[in-house]
Amino acid sequence: MAPSKNNSRKAKAASKASSATPRVLRPRAVPAPASPSPAPDLSSGPLSASQSVESSSFKSFKTPRRSTIAVKTTDVSKISNSARVLRPRATPATASPSSAASQISSPSATSPSTGPSSAESLKTRSRSATTVETPSKAVETEPSTTTRVLRSRATLVSSSKLPVPVSEGRLSPRRTKRARVASPSPVLSPVLGRHGKRPRVDSGSEFEDDEEEEDDEEEDDDDDDEEEEDDDDDDDDLDEVEHPEDLRDAIVDADGLVRVGPQPMKPQRFIRSGPHHRVWQKLNKALFQSHRTIDRHLPGWSWGILEQERRILLASLMSSMDDQSSDNDTVSRFCDYSGRQMSWARGPHSPSMESVYPFIVSEGRIGYHASPNVHIVSSAVNWAKANHAPILLSIIAVWMNAHEEPDFGVRKAQLSWAYNSVVNASILSYIFSLASNHAIRTKIWSKWTPSKQRAVLEALRTGTKTPVVTQALKEHSVDDLFTPRFLSSRKWSRQTLSRRQDPIQDKKHAYPQMLQVAQKYGLTQAEFEHCLTIKAPNRPERVFYPFHVLSRSQAEAYGWDWWTTIEFCGSMVTRMKSQCNRHAEAAGHGEDLNGYICMFWMAHYFCNKIQALKKQRPGTTDEEIRFSILDRWNLPLVPWVGNPFKASLCKGPDHGIAMKLGQTTASGEVFDPINDIDLTKSTVELDTWFTNRAMKDFATADWEAIRNALAAIPLHHSFWRVDLALGDTIWKGC
């Protein structure tokens, strides 16, 4: 439908204003057919405080086999990626076995303001690179007269309602069936072709019987994050974990790579449906294992109560399956986060159980794997989320899609909004102890009043800076919120850190040598300083800082200097040798490394990356290149503990090889920073924690499909509704 004349005039006026003062618009949540998660709707250029745009047209699309829904969109900026709203299908309430009195009464709950009905003006904030000012009104999707009732047992549930109502018996998300996506769900398998079509697999055909296999969790060799390894339950796969080949003795493959230790999984096959009874068995087994290893250790959860809870969860999860045969003998499933078809074969898209929120309160008890907090998502998505806030995945999807925006002015503003939002979401995880193990965080949460528990859940599902968030921020300093890896214990005092002002060994030679490294890759001193350095604290000199440009304001506030750089690199080397590369080290395939050598390897690595960008994009400005220095999945690298964008030394070609930086120093000789790094011999990449976590040990052939699934997660969902003010500016502590 064409826009009205009135709105067209407004659009032209807005366009005319943008030519004089570039503007940035915030994301608008509207469903779109089969589109990825949206980037914020931001116009070209710096921020303006006096511009707005209104929606003016409607577009309709069909949901798969369910209904037709009309949604409101905007014409002015020609948004390519619009937000999709996933709504759950209502699950019939299941009576608790304990007593009828445990039925949940759901008083009306009001969701916080989360977005605009029409986009408002934005303004520049100091202390953060490029930030986005967003309004506080809720984003609403206006149904058209063509909307019809779903033909199945599903009913639409208003996503504006807070799914964590407080009632006498329970504080938890509203019990629902799995969320439904309002657009066709493309199959993820890369071997199925463009349309992803394959006949379903009936009972007794390709669905493998792996009941006899062990289901012990395999170790995650390449997870470079300390905070969340101790108590992760993000691999509650319904399929038993496949144990890839474990090479105890190192071998050299056909590509000349040294292989040792656990090898990657095989590429995942796509098996759409599985036998009903076996799916039930796998669900029951996964729930039993989760309750045995985690929930039975939580206060107030006896084994008898957990058995009752397991029966409730099994009934709810099985009723959410899609029947694939007339006799309901086989079932299939879509991911509750991305809305994409899952495969019953082992791999990144196999179903796994996910606890959406970090806790619920059931009859006065802090619970985790309890109804209605448990849903089913794909395994790789579950690994990527880990213990972060529910809103995190949708914000990272905004970044992934914003990176594809061709206009740099628009892309820059969209990425800035997404970056600020991710940083603030990671701050929420820290101040509310989401990264702690279950025992510690349950002890903390159980001391809160019911009103505070509800307020914290509200903040975690929206990102709204509520009074409870403001109060928690007052208890933490900037050094708590932005801390490099080598201070991950957070026990160092500022007095101890004052030693960083002392001269480091060879510091007076380090910077001139880095300039020679830059010259080796065709970079001028000005280009090197612009892209890879920041001003040293309280000194006129420059210090090496190879991380993303949007993180510079935090680094300068922290006081990033040469000591920080060396010790950060040293901590990465220690972590790599003791954890990720331990099998190769034990087999004698390690390198003699330290923080100083790693720092110069990073100088070679990033100079080579900049050289490649200049060749690929001739005529690109230095500013655009700075925004393009990213990891393999085009995510920004930062040095901050607890941030999903934290930089990690990762295995390059796949996760079954020995890690080498490409050091060529002969035994007994002094390391030459300029000539003793050969990147052609390096098997290491710098990736974000998020990228490394999602790749896990899945087959490299599946990596792109994993990324596509993560990019498909919508900004607004029935499980979360992101407050668009989250990306205004980066929060500060006391």
N, C-alpha and C positions, 0 to 999 in steps of 0.2 A: 504494500500500500504506500502510496506517495505521501511524503510529509505535508502537513498543512501549510498554507501560505504564511500564517503567523509564525510558525516555528521555523519556516525557511528563512524568513527575515531575521529571526534571532540567530540562526546558524550563520547567515552571511555577515551579520554584525560581529559575531564572535570571531569569525575568520578574519575579518578586517582588522579587528583589534589585535589579533595574534601577529599580524604583520608588523605592527608597531612595537608591541611588547610580547615576546614569546611567553607562552603560558604552559601550565601543566595541569591536567585534569586528573582526578582521582578515579580509582576503579569503580565501575558501576556493576552491580550484580544482576545479570539477566541470563536466563537459560539460553543456550544456543545448541543447535544440533551438531552432535559429534565433534564439538570443538574442544580443545584442551582447556585447562584451567586458565583463567584470564589474567592478563597483565592489567595493571591499573590503567584506566583511560586517561592518558596524559598527553597533552599537546606538545608541540615542539618548543624547546627552549627553556630558559630559566623560569623561575616561578613568578607569577603575577598575583597581586592581591585583589584584583578587581574584575576577574573574568569568570564567567560561568557558562554552562551549556545545558540545554534542556532536551529531554527525549522527545522524539517527534514521530516515530513510526512504529508499526507493529509487524511482527513476522511470526509465522506459525510453523510448527514442525510436529512430527509424530514420534511418540515414544514406542518402543518395540512391543507390539501386541497389546498395548494397554490403553492409551488415550491420545488425544490430540490437544495440545496446549498452545495458547498464543502468548507471546511474551513481548515485553516492551524493549526496544533497543534504541540506540542513538545513531544519528546520521553524520553529525558534524565532523567527528574525527575519524570516521570509517574504521571503527574498531575491528580488528581481525580476530581477536580472541575475547570472547565474552564469557562471563561466569555462568556456570551451570549449577543449578540447585538440585541436589539429590534429596529426595524425600523417602522416608522409610514406608514400607507397607505395614499397616497396623497388624500386630500380633494379638490373637485372642488371649485375654488375660488367663494365666494359669494359676489356679488356686494353690497356695502354699500348703504343703503337707502338715505343717505345724499346727495351724489353726485358721479358722475363717477370719479371725480378728486381724490377721496379718495382711489383709487386703490393703492395697495402697490407695489412699485418698489423695487426689491431686488438686490442691488449691491452685487457683490461677496464679501463674508466675509470669512476671513481665520481663522480657528480654531487654538488655540495655540497648541504647541506640547504637546502631552499627554501621550505618551508611546513609547516603543521601538519596532523596527522591529526585533531586536534580543536582548535578555536580556543582560544587562551589569553588571559590577562588583558593589559590594556594600562595604561600609566601615562603621566602627563604629563611632558613634557620641557621644561626651560627653554631659552631662546634660540630656540625656534620656536613658532609660534602654537599650533596644536593638533596634537600628534603621536601616532603610533600605535605601541605596543609590540607586536612580533610574535614568535612562537616560531620555532624554527629547524628543526623537523622537516619533512621533505619532504611536500608534498601529493601524495597518491596517489589515483588513480581506481581503484576496485575493480570489476572486471568481474563481471557476474552470470553465472549458468549459461545465460542466454539468448544470451550473446555467441557469435557464430559466425564462422567463417573467411570472409574476404572472398571473393566468388565470382570476382573477376577476378585478374589477375596481381599485384594489390597485396597486401601483407602489412603487418600492424601492426608498427611499430617502437617499442620502448619509449622514451618521451620522458624517462625518468629517466636514460638514458645520455647522457653528455656527447658531443655530436656533433663533437668536435674531438680524436679520439684521436691520440696520438703514436705513430708507427711509424718504422721505419728509413728509409723513403723519404719520408714525408710527414707533416706536421702540418696537419690540416685537418678540416673537418666530414665526417662519414661520408657517402659518396656515396649519395644517395637520389633517388627521383623526387620530384615536387612533393608538398607537404603536402596532405593531404585533410582537409576539414572534416567533423566528425561531425554535421552538420545540413544541411538543405536550403539551397542557396545562392541567395538571391533575386536576381533580375536587377536591375541598378542603374538602368536607363534609366527616368526619371520618366514617359515617355510610354507605357509599356507597361501601365499600370493596376496595380491592387493585387496581382494574382497574377504579374505580370511574365512572361506567357506569349507566346511568339511562335515560329512555326515556324522551324526552322533554315533558313539560306540555303545552297542547294546551289551547287556549282561552276558558275561562269558566270552567276550571277544578279546579286546586288548587290555582290559583293566587287569593289572597284575595283582597277584596275591603275594603280598610281602609280609604277611602276619608273622612269619617265622624269623624275620630279620630283627636284628638288634635295633633299639631305638635310642641308644645313648647319643647324646648330643656331640657332634664332632666339634673339634676346636676350631676357632676362627683365627687362623694364623695371621691374617692381615688386618685385623681390627686394631687400629692404632690409637684407640681412645681408652684412657685409663678409667674414666669415671663410671662407665656403664658395663664393664665386663663382669664385675663381680656378681651381679644379680640380674641378669637379663633373662627374660622368659619370652623373648620375641621370636622364638623359633618353634612355637607350639604347632608344628605342621600336622595335618591330618594324615599325611603319608609319613611313614617312618623315614628317618634321615638316611639318605644314601651315603655310604662310606666309600669315597673314591679311593683309587689306588694310593697307597702310602709307600713311597719309595724311601726305604731306609738307607740304601746306598745310592749315592749320586750317580746320575748318568748324563751323558751329553746327547741331546736329541738332534734331529736332522737339521734344525735351524742353528745349531751351535749353542743352544741354551743349556745351562746346567739345571737339571731337574732333580729335586730332592724333597722329601716330606710329602704331605698330603697333596694330591693333584686335583685339579678342578673337576666338577661334575661333567657329565656328558650333556650335550644340548637337550633341552626338554622336548618331549613329544607332546602333541596336543591331544588329550583324551577328554572330550567334553563331558561325558556322563559316566557314572559309576553305579554299581549295584547298591540299592537302598540299604540293605542289611550291613554291607561292609562299610559304608559311610557312617552308619550309626555306630559300628564297632570302633572305628577310628576316632570319632568324636568322643565317645565314652572313654577311650584310652587316653586321649590327649587331656581331657578334663581331669581324669584321675591323676595323671602325672603332675599336672599343674597344681591341683589341690594338695597332693602329697608333698611336693617340693616347696611350695610357697604358702598357700592359704592356711594350711593346718598349723603353721607357726605364728599366724596372726592372732592377737588376743581375742578370745571369745568364740573362736571357730573350732568347735569340736568335730570329730570325724562324723558323728551322726548328723550334725547340721550340714556339713559339707555334702554328705550323701543326698540329703533332701535337696540341696541347692543344685547338685549335679543332675538330678531328675528334672528339675524345672528348666535348667539350661538345655538339656538334651531335647526336651519337647519343643522348646522355642526355636532352637537352631535347626532341628529337622523339619519343622513346619515352614521354615524360610527357604527350603530347597525348591528348585524348579523340577517338577516331574517331567520326565522325558519319554514316558511310555504310557499307554492307556491303562495299564494295570499298576502304575506307579512303582514299577520294579527298578527303574534307574532314575537317577537325579543328577542335576547339574547345578552350578552355582556361579554367581557373579560376585566380584569383589565389592564389598560394602563401601570402600573408599573411592575407587576409580570407576566403578560400574562396568568393568571389563570382564569378559568371560575368563574363568579360571580353568586350569587343566588338572585332572586327577593324577597325571604322571608327576614324578618327582622333578622339582626344579623351581625356578623363581616365581612361577605363576600358579603353583599348587596352593590349595587353601590352607590357611593357618588361623588359629584363634587369636584374636586381638582384644585386649581390654582397652576400650576407647579412652576412658578417663583414668587418672592415676589412682583414684580411690572412689568408692561409694560408701554410704553409711546405710547399713541394713540392720534395723532393730537395735540401734545403738552400737553396732560393731563396724569398725573400719574393714571394708571388704575390697577384693580385687577381682578375682575370677568369680564374680557373682552376678546373678541376674539383676538388671538387664544390661550389665556393662560389657558382656562378652559378645563379640560379633566375628565375622569371618572375612578376612582379607587375604590377598596374595602374599606369599612368603617374603618376597623381596621388599614389598611395601612395608611389611611388618618389621623386617630387619632395619630398614631405613629410618622408621619412626623411633625405634628404640623406646626410651623412657621420656621423650620430650613431650611438650604440651600438645594437645589435640590439634591446635591450629597450625603447627609447624609445616606439615606436609603441603597444605594448600598454599602457604606463602612461598615455599620453595618452588612450587609449580608455577606461581606467578613469575618468579625470576626466570625459570626455564623458557617460558613462552615469551617473556619480554625480550629476551636475548635475540629472538628472531625478528624483532621489529626493524625494518630497514632504515627508518629515519633516526639518525643518531640523537637528535634533540629529544625526541619522544622516548627512545630507548633509554637514554641516560636518566631521565626523570622516573621512568617506570622501574628501572633497576635500583634507583636510590630509595624509592618507596619500599620495594621488596627487601632490600638490605636492612633498612632501619627496622622493618617489621620482624625479620629473622633475628636480629640482635636482641630486640625487646622480648621476643618469644623465648630466646635462650636465657635471658635475665629472669623471666618468670620461672623457668625450670630451676634455676639456681636458688632464687630467694624462697621458693616453696619446696625445696629439697627433693625434686623429682629425680635427681641423679643419684641419690643415696639408695642403699639397698632397702628391700621391703621392710625389714625389721626396724631399721632406724627411722625411716620416713613414717611408718605407721605409728611409732611411738610419738613422733612430733605431731602428726595430724590428730591423734586421739586426744590430745590436750586442748585442742581448739573447741570453742563453743559451736553448736550447730549453725549459728548464723555466720560465723567465720568460715566454717567448712563450706557452706553454700556460696559465700562470697568468693572464696578461692576457686571453686569449680567454675563459677561464673567468669572469673578473670581468665582462667585457662581455656575456656571454650570460645571466648570472644576477643581476648587481648585488650579489653577495656582497662584503662588505668583508673581503677576504682580506689576508694579510700584504703582498702586493705592492701592494695599494691603500693600505694604511696607510703603507707606506714612501714611496710616491709623494706622499701628502698632506703628509708632513713636509717636502717640498721646496718647498711653496707656502704663501704667506700668505693671509689672508682677502682682502686686496686683490687677489690674483691670481685667486681663485675668484669673487669678486663685484665686478665692475668695470663702471661705467657705460660707455656707448658712447663718450663723448668720450675715454676712456682706452683705447680698444681696442688701441692699439699696445703697451700695458703697459710703456711706457718711462718714464713719469713716476715720479718718486721722491716719497716722503712729504714730503721737505723742500720740493719744489716745490709740493706740494699744501697746504702750510701757509699759502700765500697765500689760500686759500679762507676763512680766518678774517677777512680784511679786509672792511670794509663794501662791499657792491656798490652800484652806482648805483641810486638810488631804492628801495633795499630797505626803508627806513623807511616808504615810501608803498605798497609792493607789497602787504603783508598787509592793510592797511585797504581797499585797492581790491579785493582778492579777496573780502573780506567783503561789499562792495557788489555784486560780481558774484553771489555766493551769494544775497543778498537779492533780486536781480532774478529769480532762478529759484525764489523761495519757500522758501529754506533759511534756517534760523536759524544763528547763529554756532556754537552747540553742534553742530548737525548737520554743518556744514561742517568743523569741527575734528575731529569724530569720524571722518568718512569720508575726508577728503582731506588731512590733515596729520599730521605726527609731531613729536615734541619735537626742537628743535634741539640739536646737541651742545654740552654745557657751557654752555648758556644756558637761561633760563626760557621763552623765546619758542617759537613754533611755526613750522614750515617746511612749505611746500607739497610734498606727496608723494602724487600721484594714483594710485599703483600699488596692486596688490592687497594686501589686509591681511596675507596670509600671507608677504609679502616684507618686512614692516616690521622684523622682527628682524634681517635681513641689512643693511638700510639703516641701522639704528641702530648696528650693529656697525661698519659702514663709516664712519660719521660724516657722514651725508647732511645737507647744509646748502643755503643759498640759492645759493652758487657752483655746487654740483653740479647743482642744478635748472636754472639758467640755461644752463650749458654743455652739459648733456644736451640741452636743447631746441634750443640752437644747432647742435649736431651733427646732430640730426634734420633741421633746416631745410637745412643744407649738403648733406646726403645727398640730400634730396628734390630740391633745385634742380639738383644736378649729375648725378644719375642718374635717378631715377624720373620727374621732370618735365622732363627736359632738352629734349624735343621741344617742349613748350609754351613753355618759357623761350626757346628759339631762335625761336619763332614770335611772340614778344612777348606771351604770355599769362601771364607770371609775376607774382608779387606782391613788393613790397618787404618782405621778412620778416627777422627776426632771432630770437635765442633768447628775448628779452624778450617779443616779440609772440606767439611760439609758446607761451610759458608761460601767458599770459593766454588764448590760444585754448583751451588744455587746461583752464583753469579754467572757461570757458564750457561746453566740451564735457562735462566730467564733472558739473557742476552740472545741466545739462540732462538728462543720463542719470539722475541721482538723482531729479530731479523726475518723470521719466517712470516710474521704478520705484515711487515713492510713489503715483502715480495708478493704476498697474496693480495694486498690492498694498496696498490700504488696510489699515492696522493692522499692517503689517510692522514689526518692530523695526529699529533702526538697525544692529544687528549683522548681521542677515540682509541688509540692504541693502549693507553693506560686502562681504559675500561674493558679492553679485550684480553688482558693478561689473566687467563682463567685456567681451570683444570680441564681434564678430558671431557667432562660433561658440561663445560662452560659455566662452572660455578666459581665464585670468588674465593680466594685463599686468604685466610686471616690467621693470626697467631694465638687467638684467645681460647683458653680452656673452657670447655662446656659449649662452645659455639659449633653448630653443625658444619660450618664452613672452615673449621680449623684445619690447617695444613698438615699433611702426613706424608712420610716417605712410604711409597706403595710399590708393589711389584707391577712392572709395566705390561709385558705381553699377556701374561695371565698370572694366576695366584699359585702356581706350582713350581716356580723357578727360584734359583738363588739370586739374591739382591746384590748388585754391584753398581757402584757409582761411576766406574770407568777410570779409576785411579791407575796411573801408569808408572808411578815412582818405583824405581828399582830398589831392591833391598839394600839398606845401608846408606842410601842417598837422601838428601834433603828434598822435601816436597817443593816443587815449583808450581805456584798457584796459576801461572799463565799457561804452561805447556803440559802439565801432568794430569790433566783431566781430558779424557777422550769420550765424548758423549755417544759416539757410535758403539762403544763397548758398555755403555750404561744400560742396566735393565730396571732402573728405578724411575718412577714418575712422582711428581708432587700432586696429590689429589686432596680434595676436601675429605674430612671424616665422613660426611654424608655419602659421597660417591663411593668411597672405599667400602663403607658398610653395606651399601645396596648391591655392589658387585659381589661381595662375599667371595665364595669359591664357586660361583655359578660359571657355566661355560661362557667363553668370550662371545660366542655366537648369540647369546641371550642378552648381552649387556644393553644393546640398543633398544630392545623391546622392554627391558626393565625401565630404562630412562623414559620411554614413551608412556609407560603406565604411570610413572610418577608425575609426568607433566600433565596427565589427564585428570588429576585430582582437582575438584572445583574449589573455588575460593569460599563459597558458601555452601553449607551442607546441613543436613538435619542434626549432625553431631557437633557442629561448630558453626559459628557465624562471625566472621572476622570484622572487628570494629575498624573501619577505614582510617581512623585517627591513629591506629597503631604505628603507621609508617610516617607520621608527622616529623618526629625527631627522635633521636636516641635518648633513652632514659638515663638519668644520672642518680648516683647514690648520694649519701650525705656529704 
